Amino acid sequence: MPGVPLGELVSYLDEYLRIRDVPDERNAVNGLQVENSGTVSRIVAAVDASQATIDGLSSAMAGSLLLVHHGLLWDGNVPLTGRRFRRVAALLEHDAALYAAHIPLDLHPEVGNNVVLAERLGIEVGGWFGDYRGSALGVWGHAGARHPTREALVAEVNRALGTFTPGARLIPGGPERVSRVGIITGGAGSMIGAARDAGLDTYITGEGAHHTYFDAVEWGINVIYAGHYATETLGVQALASHLGERFGLDWEFHDHPTGL
């Protein structure tokens, strides 16, 4: 299969995801983090740029573009030694480029983690909520007949994410019958107040701090913690599928669950 110039893919991704416009943590360093020799023949999607993910690129996958949600540089501007060196060296050995998209992928209206999970749950997006540095981060919609109760919604979340063991955890702070459901994937337990302010009775995210149990109970909102990793597997796959279709490239997802 003929390859596609890396620069062409990166330019498209930067514009499609609004990489330069969407605010994020400084160490997210969204966009191209490691380049390869210049041609991409395959797309690999993964949540994290971990050593396991990079080592999973076999020698037969030279020329891959590795799309991740969490990139290499979260520990800051540190020397290229130790585990940082090992990761970069393995990428270079496999001639693999690495592209990261954190908040720009979370809030994307077509392939974002939040909208894709809503779609999987059969929840039509009715609006956005949750300010993050000037951008609305989460989506909300009406639960509908598919999951009228909070227990039914938990079961549907597990089905959508394939997380039956141990599965999503419910903090039953709100009504038994759910109506307005909000979603912010990942570690967004701090957004329970924003969900309450948006008039939601149920909020789905990945994880949160201990005190968020009391936030949910005392503010009267159901909270479903479905796992940081699990809730963020959907966006990279949707993005890889979109990119593969547009540029005629095969893609695959490498799954390395953290259990968190």
N, C-alpha and C positions, 0 to 999 in steps of 0.2 A: 504494500500500500504506500503510495507516495506521501511524503510528509508535507506539513504546513509550516511556513516560517514562524518561528517563535514570536518574532516581533509583531506579526499580524495578529496572532492570538492574543498577545498581551494588550495591544492597542484596543482590540475589540472588548476584552474583559474590563479594562480600565474604564471605558465609556459605558458599557452595559451596566456595570455595578456602581458607577459614579464613585470610583475609588478616591479621587482627589477632593470630592465634595462632602462625603459623609464623615462626620466626626467620629473619632475612636480613641482608644487608649494609645498613648505614644508608642508603646512597645509592640503594638499590633503590627505595625509596619506593613500595611496592606499593599498588595500588588506583587510584582515579581521580586522574590527574595533571593533566588539563585537561578542563574541562566545556564543553559546547556550550549552545545556546539552550534545551535541555531535552527534546528529542524525538529518538529514534533510529529511523531508517528502514532501516538497512542495517548489517551488521557486516563489517569488514575485518580480517583477521588478518595479522600480519607478525611476524618475529622481532625486528626492531629499529625503534625510533622514530627512524630516520635521516631526513635531509632528502629522500633519494630516495623513501623510503616515504611520507612526508607529501605530497610533490609529486605522487605517484601518485594522490592523491585528486582526481579531476576535479571540475569545478563541478557536474556532474550527480550527484555523490555527497554532496551536502550532507546533513547529518544522520547521518553515519556514526559508528559507534563503532569506533575503531581499537584492537584488542586486540594487545598486544605482550608479548614476554618480557623484552626489555631496554628500559626506559623512557628518559625524557628527562634524568634527573637524576643520572647516574652521576658527573659531574664536581663534584657537591656544590652547596652553597648559594652560587651565583655570580650576578653581576648578569645581568639580562635584556638582554644585549647580544650582538652578533656572531651566531654560529651558533645560540645558544639563542634569541635574539629571532627569527631567521628561521624556526626550526621552529615556535615558538609562534604567530607571526604567520600562518604558512601554515595551521595548524590552525584558527585563528579565522576566517580567510578562507573556509575550506571548511565552517565550522560543524561541525567534527569534534571529538568527545570522544576522549580518550586514556586507556586503562586498561592498567596494567602488572601483570604477575604473574611474578615471578622464581622463587625457591625454592618458593613455594606451588604453582606450576605444575609444577616439576620432580618433586615428590614426591606429586602428587595421585594417588589410587588408581584413578581412572577415566579422566581425560583428561591425566594427567601425561606429560611427555616420556619418562620411563623405562618406565612400564608400556605406553605405546602402542608404543614401539620393540620391547619384548619381544613384544607381540602381533603386530607385523608380521613378526617373526622366527620366529614359531611357538613361542616359549618361554613355557611356563606359569609364572607367578610362583610360586616356592616359598617366598620369604621376602624380608626386607629386610636391608640392611647399610649400613655407612658412616655414622658419627655426624657430623652437622653441627649444632653448637650445640644438642645435645640431641634432634635429630630424625634418624631413619634415612632416608637420602637415596636409596640405590640399591636396585634389585631384583635378584634372582638366580633362576635356574631351570635345569632340565636341558636340554641341547642337543637330544637326540632324534635320530631318524633323518634328519631333513631336512638337517642339516649336521653330520655326524660328525667331520669334520676341521676344523682351524683355517682352512685355505684355503677349504673349502666355506662356512664361516661368514663369512669376509670377502666372498666372492661374494654371499652372501645379504644381508649388510649393505648392499653397494653396490646390490643390486636394491631393497631396501626403501627406501633413501634416494634412489635415482636418482643416485648419485655414482660413475659409472664412470670419469670422467676428472677428476682423477688417481686418484680412488678411495680407499677406506680403506687405511690402512697397518698392516701387522702387525709387531709386535715378537715374534718367536718364542721367548719365554722359557720356555714350558711345553710340555706334551705335544702331539704331533701330533694325537691324537684328543681332542676336547674333551668335557667332561662337564658341569661346573658353571660356568655363564656368568653374570657379573654385568654390570649396566648402570648407569652414571651419565652422563647426557649432558652436553655442554658442556665446560668446561675443568677436568675432574676428574682430571687425571693425578696429582695429589697423593693420590688415594685408592687407588693401587695397593696400598699396605700394608694398607689396610682390606679390599680384595678378597682378598688373601692370607690375612689373619686369619680371613676368613669361609669359608676352605676352598675358594675358587674356583680353577679352573685357567685360566680365560680371562676377561678383563675388557674391556668395550667402553666407550669414552668418546669425547669429541670431540678433545681435544688435551692436551698436557702439555709440561713443560719438558725440556730436553736430558737432564738426569740421570736422567729416568724410564726411559730405555732400559736403564740399568744396574740400576735398581730391578727392572724386569721380568725381565731375564736372571738376575740374582743371586738373586732370590726365587723363580724357577721358575714364572712365570706368563705366559701369552700376553696381550699387550695389543694391542687394535685401536683405532687412532686414526682415527675416521671423519669428523672435522671438527666444530668447535664449532658453526658455523652449521647444517650439515646435520642434526646430531643433534637440534637444537632447533627444527626446522620442524614437528614432528609435534604437539606439545602445543597450540600456538596454533590449529592447524587443528581438532584434536579439540574444543577448548574452543569455538571459533566454531560448529562444527557442533552441539554440544550446546545452546548458547545460542540459535542460530537455530531449532532444532527446538522448543525449549521456548516461545519467544516468537513464533514464526511470522515470523521475519525471514530474508531472503536473506543469504548470506555469501559471501565470496570470499577467496582467499589471494593476497597480493602478495609475490612472490619476489624478493629482492635478495641473492643469494649474495655472500659475502665471499671465498670461496676458502680460508678459515681454519677 
